[in-house]
Amino acid sequence: MTGPISGTRPDEIRRHNRTALLRRLHVDGPSTRASLAAELGLNRSTIKALVDGLAEAGVVAERVPALRSGAGRPSLLVLPQPQAAVVMAIDVRVEHVAMGFVGLGGEILGRDSWNLHRTRDPGEVITHIVESARLMAEDLDVTAVGVGVSVPGVVRRADGHVHEAPNLHWTDVALGKRLEAVLKLPVQVGNDAELGALAEHVRGAAQSSSDMVYISADVGVGGGVILSGQPLRGTGGYVGELGHMVVNPNGRRCYCGCDGCWETEVGEPALCRALGLPDDAPRGAVVATLRALDDPAALTEFAGWLALGLANIVNVLGPELVVLGDLYTALPDSVVEAVSSAVQRRSLVSRAVGGTQVVTSPLGRDAKLIGAAELAFEPVLDTI
């Protein structure tokens, strides 16, 4: 025995149950008291006390369900109130920034975006974020309680320090601390693909998958991983640079300084080359060309590199699902099916688990914005 064993205090139990109830409503939406009691394993009197307290604070509201079944008094439907807790979500990309105010329950209350064609200077980006946040908050008449930021780079999760974001040409940017200083709010910063994975796991294609990988293509390629229902974040939060695994040592020079990174074969410039477009073709032109593609055979080599990288990832991590996001969502269905078949054929682990499924994201361009919001909500749900 190393010391006395103490039990859990009643107030800690109540706080835990309250957070579990809020998270259930935030993620899955309205539910009856009876369903909440069954899902959370709590008795009805406990649920009543929790819901009554949240309703008194204006965090939830209750109403009689529109559809009633059975005799007797119906169980009231509990609904999260979006404006009871609002966070700011920011998605910094290579060519533009998107931001939104997101309420409890995941509702996007308002959004804004702007291009980064002229400058990607961190100071100017931060200034624009602050100005846009102030105007949006005034227009929506809301007050944010936290901020989540998605960045395409290597991010230290402890303080939001961007060690390197090659495609933005950022190095050692104290983004989290600088935003906290001007916004006067707690700021959480994460790698963009990691937050894409979080969004898919909470609200997208991977809601029922406890082991999944999210792969996205903007200009570069990034990856986010969920294992056993939890994000894989690595030492210091530095994880997810799947686009920089070397697949072709004799290949093209990558932004990171290495030769033959996976993103040099399956990133946006590589896709442009496969389609016969300039490497720097506008995103709209790339998507339009993909949508109108008559002969998917033009993407055979591209699909082969995509399948090669995914097979390696599946062999290492063993996910049940791979979700393709961003530009990959515009790939023809036949190409995605061919990639999925190739992964299952080439991956020993995929064959062992009965076939890792490869699908495109239903969240599209909003995935990382939604992920940034969920990142901001993680500490908020414990304190409402």
FIVEXTI-928268 format. One record per residue (C-alpha): x, y, z; residue number from 0; residue in one letter. Coordinates in steps of 0.25 Angstrom, whole numbers, plus 5000, padded with zeros to 4 digits. Layout:
FIVEXTI-928268
<c1->X, c2->Y, c3->Z, nr->NUM, rest->A>
...
END
This chain:
FIVEXTI-928268
<c1->5000, c2->5000, c3->5000, nr->0, rest->M>
<c1->5006, c2->5013, c3->4996, nr->1, rest->T>
<c1->4995, c2->5022, c3->5003, nr->2, rest->G>
<c1->4981, c2->5023, c3->5007, nr->3, rest->P>
<c1->4970, c2->5020, c3->4996, nr->4, rest->I>
<c1->4959, c2->5031, c3->4995, nr->5, rest->S>
<c1->4946, c2->5029, c3->4989, nr->6, rest->G>
<c1->4940, c2->5039, c3->4978, nr->7, rest->T>
<c1->4933, c2->5051, c3->4984, nr->8, rest->R>
<c1->4918, c2->5053, c3->4981, nr->9, rest->P>
<c1->4921, c2->5066, c3->4974, nr->10, rest->D>
<c1->4931, c2->5059, c3->4965, nr->11, rest->E>
<c1->4921, c2->5049, c3->4961, nr->12, rest->I>
<c1->4911, c2->5059, c3->4958, nr->13, rest->R>
<c1->4921, c2->5067, c3->4949, nr->14, rest->R>
<c1->4924, c2->5054, c3->4942, nr->15, rest->H>
<c1->4910, c2->5051, c3->4939, nr->16, rest->N>
<c1->4907, c2->5065, c3->4935, nr->17, rest->R>
<c1->4918, c2->5065, c3->4925, nr->18, rest->T>
<c1->4914, c2->5051, c3->4920, nr->19, rest->A>
<c1->4900, c2->5056, c3->4918, nr->20, rest->L>
<c1->4904, c2->5069, c3->4911, nr->21, rest->L>
<c1->4914, c2->5062, c3->4902, nr->22, rest->R>
<c1->4903, c2->5052, c3->4898, nr->23, rest->R>
<c1->4893, c2->5063, c3->4894, nr->24, rest->L>
<c1->4904, c2->5071, c3->4887, nr->25, rest->H>
<c1->4909, c2->5060, c3->4878, nr->26, rest->V>
<c1->4896, c2->5052, c3->4876, nr->27, rest->D>
<c1->4885, c2->5063, c3->4877, nr->28, rest->G>
<c1->4872, c2->5063, c3->4885, nr->29, rest->P>
<c1->4867, c2->5051, c3->4893, nr->30, rest->S>
<c1->4857, c2->5048, c3->4903, nr->31, rest->T>
<c1->4860, c2->5047, c3->4917, nr->32, rest->R>
<c1->4857, c2->5032, c3->4917, nr->33, rest->A>
<c1->4866, c2->5029, c3->4905, nr->34, rest->S>
<c1->4877, c2->5037, c3->4912, nr->35, rest->L>
<c1->4875, c2->5029, c3->4925, nr->36, rest->A>
<c1->4877, c2->5016, c3->4917, nr->37, rest->A>
<c1->4889, c2->5021, c3->4909, nr->38, rest->E>
<c1->4897, c2->5027, c3->4920, nr->39, rest->L>
<c1->4893, c2->5016, c3->4930, nr->40, rest->G>
<c1->4887, c2->5026, c3->4940, nr->41, rest->L>
<c1->4874, c2->5025, c3->4948, nr->42, rest->N>
<c1->4862, c2->5034, c3->4944, nr->43, rest->R>
<c1->4863, c2->5042, c3->4957, nr->44, rest->S>
<c1->4878, c2->5045, c3->4954, nr->45, rest->T>
<c1->4875, c2->5049, c3->4939, nr->46, rest->I>
<c1->4863, c2->5058, c3->4944, nr->47, rest->K>
<c1->4872, c2->5065, c3->4954, nr->48, rest->A>
<c1->4883, c2->5067, c3->4943, nr->49, rest->L>
<c1->4873, c2->5072, c3->4933, nr->50, rest->V>
<c1->4866, c2->5081, c3->4942, nr->51, rest->D>
<c1->4879, c2->5088, c3->4946, nr->52, rest->G>
<c1->4883, c2->5090, c3->4932, nr->53, rest->L>
<c1->4870, c2->5095, c3->4928, nr->54, rest->A>
<c1->4870, c2->5105, c3->4939, nr->55, rest->E>
<c1->4883, c2->5110, c3->4934, nr->56, rest->A>
<c1->4878, c2->5111, c3->4920, nr->57, rest->G>
<c1->4887, c2->5100, c3->4914, nr->58, rest->V>
<c1->4876, c2->5091, c3->4910, nr->59, rest->V>
<c1->4861, c2->5092, c3->4907, nr->60, rest->A>
<c1->4850, c2->5082, c3->4908, nr->61, rest->E>
<c1->4837, c2->5079, c3->4900, nr->62, rest->R>
<c1->4827, c2->5068, c3->4898, nr->63, rest->V>
<c1->4831, c2->5059, c3->4886, nr->64, rest->P>
<c1->4824, c2->5062, c3->4874, nr->65, rest->A>
<c1->4822, c2->5047, c3->4872, nr->66, rest->L>
<c1->4817, c2->5039, c3->4884, nr->67, rest->R>
<c1->4816, c2->5024, c3->4887, nr->68, rest->S>
<c1->4809, c2->5017, c3->4897, nr->69, rest->G>
<c1->4800, c2->5021, c3->4908, nr->70, rest->A>
<c1->4803, c2->5030, c3->4920, nr->71, rest->G>
<c1->4811, c2->5042, c3->4922, nr->72, rest->R>
<c1->4822, c2->5044, c3->4910, nr->73, rest->P>
<c1->4836, c2->5045, c3->4914, nr->74, rest->S>
<c1->4841, c2->5059, c3->4911, nr->75, rest->L>
<c1->4850, c2->5062, c3->4899, nr->76, rest->L>
<c1->4863, c2->5069, c3->4904, nr->77, rest->V>
<c1->4869, c2->5079, c3->4894, nr->78, rest->L>
<c1->4883, c2->5086, c3->4894, nr->79, rest->P>
<c1->4882, c2->5101, c3->4893, nr->80, rest->Q>
<c1->4892, c2->5105, c3->4882, nr->81, rest->P>
<c1->4895, c2->5119, c3->4888, nr->82, rest->Q>
<c1->4897, c2->5114, c3->4902, nr->83, rest->A>
<c1->4911, c2->5111, c3->4898, nr->84, rest->A>
<c1->4918, c2->5116, c3->4886, nr->85, rest->V>
<c1->4932, c2->5114, c3->4881, nr->86, rest->V>
<c1->4940, c2->5120, c3->4869, nr->87, rest->M>
<c1->4945, c2->5110, c3->4859, nr->88, rest->A>
<c1->4956, c2->5115, c3->4849, nr->89, rest->I>
<c1->4962, c2->5106, c3->4838, nr->90, rest->D>
<c1->4975, c2->5112, c3->4832, nr->91, rest->V>
<c1->4978, c2->5106, c3->4819, nr->92, rest->R>
<c1->4989, c2->5109, c3->4808, nr->93, rest->V>
<c1->4980, c2->5118, c3->4800, nr->94, rest->E>
<c1->4969, c2->5123, c3->4809, nr->95, rest->H>
<c1->4964, c2->5124, c3->4823, nr->96, rest->V>
<c1->4950, c2->5119, c3->4827, nr->97, rest->A>
<c1->4944, c2->5122, c3->4841, nr->98, rest->M>
<c1->4931, c2->5121, c3->4848, nr->99, rest->G>
<c1->4923, c2->5122, c3->4861, nr->100, rest->F>
<c1->4918, c2->5108, c3->4865, nr->101, rest->V>
<c1->4907, c2->5106, c3->4876, nr->102, rest->G>
<c1->4905, c2->5095, c3->4886, nr->103, rest->L>
<c1->4900, c2->5083, c3->4877, nr->104, rest->G>
<c1->4909, c2->5086, c3->4866, nr->105, rest->G>
<c1->4900, c2->5097, c3->4859, nr->106, rest->E>
<c1->4909, c2->5106, c3->4850, nr->107, rest->I>
<c1->4902, c2->5120, c3->4854, nr->108, rest->L>
<c1->4910, c2->5128, c3->4844, nr->109, rest->G>
<c1->4923, c2->5127, c3->4836, nr->110, rest->R>
<c1->4933, c2->5136, c3->4828, nr->111, rest->D>
<c1->4945, c2->5133, c3->4819, nr->112, rest->S>
<c1->4955, c2->5140, c3->4811, nr->113, rest->W>
<c1->4967, c2->5137, c3->4801, nr->114, rest->N>
<c1->4981, c2->5137, c3->4805, nr->115, rest->L>
<c1->4986, c2->5139, c3->4791, nr->116, rest->H>
<c1->4994, c2->5152, c3->4794, nr->117, rest->R>
<c1->5000, c2->5149, c3->4807, nr->118, rest->T>
<c1->5001, c2->5137, c3->4817, nr->119, rest->R>
<c1->5009, c2->5145, c3->4828, nr->120, rest->D>
<c1->5005, c2->5140, c3->4841, nr->121, rest->P>
<c1->5003, c2->5154, c3->4847, nr->122, rest->G>
<c1->4993, c2->5158, c3->4836, nr->123, rest->E>
<c1->4986, c2->5145, c3->4837, nr->124, rest->V>
<c1->4984, c2->5147, c3->4852, nr->125, rest->I>
<c1->4979, c2->5162, c3->4850, nr->126, rest->T>
<c1->4969, c2->5158, c3->4839, nr->127, rest->H>
<c1->4964, c2->5147, c3->4849, nr->128, rest->I>
<c1->4962, c2->5156, c3->4860, nr->129, rest->V>
<c1->4955, c2->5167, c3->4852, nr->130, rest->E>
<c1->4946, c2->5156, c3->4845, nr->131, rest->S>
<c1->4943, c2->5150, c3->4859, nr->132, rest->A>
<c1->4939, c2->5164, c3->4865, nr->133, rest->R>
<c1->4929, c2->5167, c3->4853, nr->134, rest->L>
<c1->4923, c2->5153, c3->4853, nr->135, rest->M>
<c1->4921, c2->5153, c3->4868, nr->136, rest->A>
<c1->4914, c2->5166, c3->4867, nr->137, rest->E>
<c1->4905, c2->5162, c3->4856, nr->138, rest->D>
<c1->4901, c2->5149, c3->4862, nr->139, rest->L>
<c1->4900, c2->5155, c3->4876, nr->140, rest->D>
<c1->4908, c2->5144, c3->4882, nr->141, rest->V>
<c1->4920, c2->5142, c3->4891, nr->142, rest->T>
<c1->4930, c2->5131, c3->4889, nr->143, rest->A>
<c1->4935, c2->5123, c3->4901, nr->144, rest->V>
<c1->4947, c2->5116, c3->4893, nr->145, rest->G>
<c1->4954, c2->5115, c3->4880, nr->146, rest->V>
<c1->4959, c2->5104, c3->4872, nr->147, rest->G>
<c1->4969, c2->5105, c3->4860, nr->148, rest->V>
<c1->4972, c2->5096, c3->4849, nr->149, rest->S>
<c1->4986, c2->5098, c3->4842, nr->150, rest->V>
<c1->4993, c2->5090, c3->4831, nr->151, rest->P>
<c1->5006, c2->5087, c3->4839, nr->152, rest->G>
<c1->5013, c2->5081, c3->4851, nr->153, rest->V>
<c1->5006, c2->5087, c3->4863, nr->154, rest->V>
<c1->5010, c2->5085, c3->4878, nr->155, rest->R>
<c1->4997, c2->5083, c3->4884, nr->156, rest->R>
<c1->5001, c2->5088, c3->4898, nr->157, rest->A>
<c1->5002, c2->5102, c3->4894, nr->158, rest->D>
<c1->4998, c2->5103, c3->4879, nr->159, rest->G>
<c1->5012, c2->5105, c3->4874, nr->160, rest->H>
<c1->5013, c2->5103, c3->4860, nr->161, rest->V>
<c1->5027, c2->5097, c3->4858, nr->162, rest->H>
<c1->5026, c2->5096, c3->4843, nr->163, rest->E>
<c1->5015, c2->5098, c3->4832, nr->164, rest->A>
<c1->5023, c2->5096, c3->4819, nr->165, rest->P>
<c1->5012, c2->5100, c3->4809, nr->166, rest->N>
<c1->5009, c2->5113, c3->4817, nr->167, rest->L>
<c1->5024, c2->5116, c3->4819, nr->168, rest->H>
<c1->5022, c2->5117, c3->4834, nr->169, rest->W>
<c1->5033, c2->5113, c3->4843, nr->170, rest->T>
<c1->5032, c2->5114, c3->4859, nr->171, rest->D>
<c1->5020, c2->5122, c3->4860, nr->172, rest->V>
<c1->5014, c2->5123, c3->4874, nr->173, rest->A>
<c1->5000, c2->5123, c3->4868, nr->174, rest->L>
<c1->4992, c2->5119, c3->4880, nr->175, rest->G>
<c1->4999, c2->5129, c3->4890, nr->176, rest->K>
<c1->4997, c2->5140, c3->4880, nr->177, rest->R>
<c1->4983, c2->5137, c3->4877, nr->178, rest->L>
<c1->4980, c2->5136, c3->4892, nr->179, rest->E>
<c1->4987, c2->5149, c3->4895, nr->180, rest->A>
<c1->4978, c2->5157, c3->4885, nr->181, rest->V>
<c1->4965, c2->5149, c3->4886, nr->182, rest->L>
<c1->4965, c2->5148, c3->4901, nr->183, rest->K>
<c1->4960, c2->5134, c3->4900, nr->184, rest->L>
<c1->4966, c2->5120, c3->4902, nr->185, rest->P>
<c1->4971, c2->5115, c3->4889, nr->186, rest->V>
<c1->4973, c2->5100, c3->4884, nr->187, rest->Q>
<c1->4981, c2->5098, c3->4871, nr->188, rest->V>
<c1->4982, c2->5085, c3->4864, nr->189, rest->G>
<c1->4988, c2->5079, c3->4851, nr->190, rest->N>
<c1->4977, c2->5080, c3->4840, nr->191, rest->D>
<c1->4977, c2->5065, c3->4837, nr->192, rest->A>
<c1->4976, c2->5061, c3->4851, nr->193, rest->E>
<c1->4964, c2->5071, c3->4853, nr->194, rest->L>
<c1->4958, c2->5065, c3->4840, nr->195, rest->G>
<c1->4959, c2->5051, c3->4846, nr->196, rest->A>
<c1->4952, c2->5057, c3->4859, nr->197, rest->L>
<c1->4941, c2->5063, c3->4851, nr->198, rest->A>
<c1->4938, c2->5050, c3->4843, nr->199, rest->E>
<c1->4938, c2->5042, c3->4856, nr->200, rest->H>
<c1->4929, c2->5051, c3->4863, nr->201, rest->V>
<c1->4919, c2->5055, c3->4852, nr->202, rest->R>
<c1->4924, c2->5049, c3->4839, nr->203, rest->G>
<c1->4926, c2->5035, c3->4832, nr->204, rest->A>
<c1->4933, c2->5029, c3->4844, nr->205, rest->A>
<c1->4923, c2->5031, c3->4855, nr->206, rest->Q>
<c1->4922, c2->5016, c3->4857, nr->207, rest->S>
<c1->4937, c2->5013, c3->4855, nr->208, rest->S>
<c1->4946, c2->5013, c3->4867, nr->209, rest->S>
<c1->4959, c2->5011, c3->4858, nr->210, rest->D>
<c1->4960, c2->5020, c3->4845, nr->211, rest->M>
<c1->4969, c2->5028, c3->4837, nr->212, rest->V>
<c1->4966, c2->5041, c3->4830, nr->213, rest->Y>
<c1->4974, c2->5046, c3->4818, nr->214, rest->I>
<c1->4972, c2->5059, c3->4812, nr->215, rest->S>
<c1->4978, c2->5066, c3->4800, nr->216, rest->A>
<c1->4978, c2->5081, c3->4799, nr->217, rest->D>
<c1->4992, c2->5086, c3->4793, nr->218, rest->V>
<c1->4999, c2->5076, c3->4802, nr->219, rest->G>
<c1->4994, c2->5063, c3->4808, nr->220, rest->V>
<c1->4991, c2->5060, c3->4823, nr->221, rest->G>
<c1->4986, c2->5049, c3->4831, nr->222, rest->G>
<c1->4979, c2->5048, c3->4844, nr->223, rest->G>
<c1->4977, c2->5035, c3->4852, nr->224, rest->V>
<c1->4966, c2->5030, c3->4862, nr->225, rest->I>
<c1->4970, c2->5017, c3->4870, nr->226, rest->L>
<c1->4961, c2->5011, c3->4880, nr->227, rest->S>
<c1->4952, c2->5023, c3->4879, nr->228, rest->G>
<c1->4963, c2->5033, c3->4883, nr->229, rest->Q>
<c1->4972, c2->5042, c3->4874, nr->230, rest->P>
<c1->4986, c2->5038, c3->4872, nr->231, rest->L>
<c1->4994, c2->5050, c3->4875, nr->232, rest->R>
<c1->5008, c2->5045, c3->4878, nr->233, rest->G>
<c1->5019, c2->5052, c3->4886, nr->234, rest->T>
<c1->5016, c2->5066, c3->4888, nr->235, rest->G>
<c1->5005, c2->5065, c3->4878, nr->236, rest->G>
<c1->5014, c2->5064, c3->4866, nr->237, rest->Y>
<c1->5007, c2->5053, c3->4858, nr->238, rest->V>
<c1->4999, c2->5052, c3->4845, nr->239, rest->G>
<c1->5009, c2->5056, c3->4834, nr->240, rest->E>
<c1->5006, c2->5043, c3->4826, nr->241, rest->L>
<c1->5008, c2->5051, c3->4813, nr->242, rest->G>
<c1->5023, c2->5052, c3->4816, nr->243, rest->H>
<c1->5025, c2->5037, c3->4817, nr->244, rest->M>
<c1->5035, c2->5034, c3->4805, nr->245, rest->V>
<c1->5029, c2->5025, c3->4795, nr->246, rest->V>
<c1->5038, c2->5028, c3->4783, nr->247, rest->N>
<c1->5052, c2->5032, c3->4787, nr->248, rest->P>
<c1->5055, c2->5036, c3->4772, nr->249, rest->N>
<c1->5043, c2->5044, c3->4771, nr->250, rest->G>
<c1->5040, c2->5059, c3->4772, nr->251, rest->R>
<c1->5046, c2->5069, c3->4782, nr->252, rest->R>
<c1->5035, c2->5072, c3->4793, nr->253, rest->C>
<c1->5033, c2->5085, c3->4800, nr->254, rest->Y>
<c1->5039, c2->5079, c3->4813, nr->255, rest->C>
<c1->5052, c2->5077, c3->4806, nr->256, rest->G>
<c1->5052, c2->5062, c3->4804, nr->257, rest->C>
<c1->5050, c2->5055, c3->4791, nr->258, rest->D>
<c1->5038, c2->5045, c3->4787, nr->259, rest->G>
<c1->5029, c2->5048, c3->4799, nr->260, rest->C>
<c1->5015, c2->5042, c3->4797, nr->261, rest->W>
<c1->5009, c2->5056, c3->4795, nr->262, rest->E>
<c1->5018, c2->5058, c3->4782, nr->263, rest->T>
<c1->5010, c2->5047, c3->4776, nr->264, rest->E>
<c1->4996, c2->5049, c3->4781, nr->265, rest->V>
<c1->4995, c2->5064, c3->4785, nr->266, rest->G>
<c1->4988, c2->5074, c3->4777, nr->267, rest->E>
<c1->4999, c2->5077, c3->4767, nr->268, rest->P>
<c1->5001, c2->5063, c3->4764, nr->269, rest->A>
<c1->4986, c2->5062, c3->4762, nr->270, rest->L>
<c1->4987, c2->5074, c3->4753, nr->271, rest->C>
<c1->4998, c2->5067, c3->4745, nr->272, rest->R>
<c1->4989, c2->5054, c3->4743, nr->273, rest->A>
<c1->4978, c2->5063, c3->4738, nr->274, rest->L>
<c1->4986, c2->5071, c3->4728, nr->275, rest->G>
<c1->4985, c2->5084, c3->4736, nr->276, rest->L>
<c1->4996, c2->5093, c3->4741, nr->277, rest->P>
<c1->5001, c2->5090, c3->4755, nr->278, rest->D>
<c1->4995, c2->5103, c3->4760, nr->279, rest->D>
<c1->4982, c2->5102, c3->4754, nr->280, rest->A>
<c1->4970, c2->5108, c3->4762, nr->281, rest->P>
<c1->4963, c2->5098, c3->4771, nr->282, rest->R>
<c1->4950, c2->5101, c3->4764, nr->283, rest->G>
<c1->4956, c2->5096, c3->4751, nr->284, rest->A>
<c1->4962, c2->5084, c3->4757, nr->285, rest->V>
<c1->4949, c2->5080, c3->4763, nr->286, rest->V>
<c1->4941, c2->5083, c3->4750, nr->287, rest->A>
<c1->4951, c2->5075, c3->4742, nr->288, rest->T>
<c1->4949, c2->5063, c3->4752, nr->289, rest->L>
<c1->4934, c2->5064, c3->4751, nr->290, rest->R>
<c1->4934, c2->5064, c3->4736, nr->291, rest->A>
<c1->4944, c2->5053, c3->4734, nr->292, rest->L>
<c1->4940, c2->5043, c3->4723, nr->293, rest->D>
<c1->4951, c2->5034, c3->4725, nr->294, rest->D>
<c1->4956, c2->5030, c3->4739, nr->295, rest->P>
<c1->4968, c2->5023, c3->4733, nr->296, rest->A>
<c1->4975, c2->5036, c3->4732, nr->297, rest->A>
<c1->4976, c2->5035, c3->4748, nr->298, rest->L>
<c1->4981, c2->5021, c3->4747, nr->299, rest->T>
<c1->4996, c2->5024, c3->4752, nr->300, rest->E>
<c1->4991, c2->5034, c3->4762, nr->301, rest->F>
<c1->4981, c2->5024, c3->4768, nr->302, rest->A>
<c1->4993, c2->5014, c3->4768, nr->303, rest->G>
<c1->5001, c2->5023, c3->4777, nr->304, rest->W>
<c1->4989, c2->5026, c3->4786, nr->305, rest->L>
<c1->4986, c2->5012, c3->4788, nr->306, rest->A>
<c1->5001, c2->5009, c3->4791, nr->307, rest->L>
<c1->5002, c2->5019, c3->4802, nr->308, rest->G>
<c1->4988, c2->5015, c3->4808, nr->309, rest->L>
<c1->4993, c2->5000, c3->4808, nr->310, rest->A>
<c1->5005, c2->5004, c3->4816, nr->311, rest->N>
<c1->4997, c2->5012, c3->4825, nr->312, rest->I>
<c1->4986, c2->5001, c3->4827, nr->313, rest->V>
<c1->4998, c2->4990, c3->4829, nr->314, rest->N>
<c1->5003, c2->4999, c3->4841, nr->315, rest->V>
<c1->4991, c2->5004, c3->4847, nr->316, rest->L>
<c1->4980, c2->4994, c3->4844, nr->317, rest->G>
<c1->4968, c2->5003, c3->4843, nr->318, rest->P>
<c1->4954, c2->4998, c3->4839, nr->319, rest->E>
<c1->4951, c2->5010, c3->4831, nr->320, rest->L>
<c1->4959, c2->5020, c3->4822, nr->321, rest->V>
<c1->4952, c2->5034, c3->4819, nr->322, rest->V>
<c1->4957, c2->5042, c3->4808, nr->323, rest->L>
<c1->4955, c2->5057, c3->4810, nr->324, rest->G>
<c1->4956, c2->5071, c3->4803, nr->325, rest->D>
<c1->4960, c2->5069, c3->4788, nr->326, rest->L>
<c1->4959, c2->5054, c3->4789, nr->327, rest->Y>
<c1->4944, c2->5055, c3->4790, nr->328, rest->T>
<c1->4943, c2->5060, c3->4776, nr->329, rest->A>
<c1->4950, c2->5047, c3->4771, nr->330, rest->L>
<c1->4940, c2->5038, c3->4762, nr->331, rest->P>
<c1->4934, c2->5027, c3->4769, nr->332, rest->D>
<c1->4941, c2->5017, c3->4760, nr->333, rest->S>
<c1->4954, c2->5022, c3->4764, nr->334, rest->V>
<c1->4951, c2->5021, c3->4779, nr->335, rest->V>
<c1->4946, c2->5007, c3->4777, nr->336, rest->E>
<c1->4958, c2->5003, c3->4770, nr->337, rest->A>
<c1->4967, c2->5009, c3->4781, nr->338, rest->V>
<c1->4959, c2->5002, c3->4791, nr->339, rest->S>
<c1->4960, c2->4989, c3->4784, nr->340, rest->S>
<c1->4975, c2->4991, c3->4782, nr->341, rest->A>
<c1->4977, c2->4994, c3->4797, nr->342, rest->V>
<c1->4970, c2->4981, c3->4801, nr->343, rest->Q>
<c1->4978, c2->4973, c3->4791, nr->344, rest->R>
<c1->4991, c2->4979, c3->4795, nr->345, rest->R>
<c1->4990, c2->4980, c3->4810, nr->346, rest->S>
<c1->4992, c2->4968, c3->4819, nr->347, rest->L>
<c1->4984, c2->4974, c3->4830, nr->348, rest->V>
<c1->4973, c2->4978, c3->4822, nr->349, rest->S>
<c1->4971, c2->4964, c3->4817, nr->350, rest->R>
<c1->4972, c2->4959, c3->4832, nr->351, rest->A>
<c1->4961, c2->4968, c3->4837, nr->352, rest->V>
<c1->4952, c2->4965, c3->4825, nr->353, rest->G>
<c1->4955, c2->4978, c3->4817, nr->354, rest->G>
<c1->4958, c2->4992, c3->4821, nr->355, rest->T>
<c1->4947, c2->5001, c3->4814, nr->356, rest->Q>
<c1->4951, c2->5013, c3->4807, nr->357, rest->V>
<c1->4941, c2->5024, c3->4806, nr->358, rest->V>
<c1->4940, c2->5039, c3->4803, nr->359, rest->T>
<c1->4936, c2->5049, c3->4813, nr->360, rest->S>
<c1->4921, c2->5054, c3->4814, nr->361, rest->P>
<c1->4926, c2->5066, c3->4821, nr->362, rest->L>
<c1->4934, c2->5072, c3->4809, nr->363, rest->G>
<c1->4941, c2->5085, c3->4811, nr->364, rest->R>
<c1->4935, c2->5087, c3->4825, nr->365, rest->D>
<c1->4942, c2->5075, c3->4831, nr->366, rest->A>
<c1->4954, c2->5083, c3->4837, nr->367, rest->K>
<c1->4945, c2->5094, c3->4842, nr->368, rest->L>
<c1->4936, c2->5085, c3->4849, nr->369, rest->I>
<c1->4948, c2->5078, c3->4855, nr->370, rest->G>
<c1->4953, c2->5091, c3->4860, nr->371, rest->A>
<c1->4940, c2->5094, c3->4867, nr->372, rest->A>
<c1->4940, c2->5080, c3->4873, nr->373, rest->E>
<c1->4954, c2->5083, c3->4878, nr->374, rest->L>
<c1->4949, c2->5096, c3->4885, nr->375, rest->A>
<c1->4937, c2->5089, c3->4891, nr->376, rest->F>
<c1->4946, c2->5078, c3->4898, nr->377, rest->E>
<c1->4949, c2->5087, c3->4910, nr->378, rest->P>
<c1->4936, c2->5095, c3->4909, nr->379, rest->V>
<c1->4927, c2->5083, c3->4912, nr->380, rest->L>
<c1->4934, c2->5081, c3->4925, nr->381, rest->D>
<c1->4931, c2->5095, c3->4930, nr->382, rest->T>
<c1->4917, c2->5099, c3->4925, nr->383, rest->I>
END
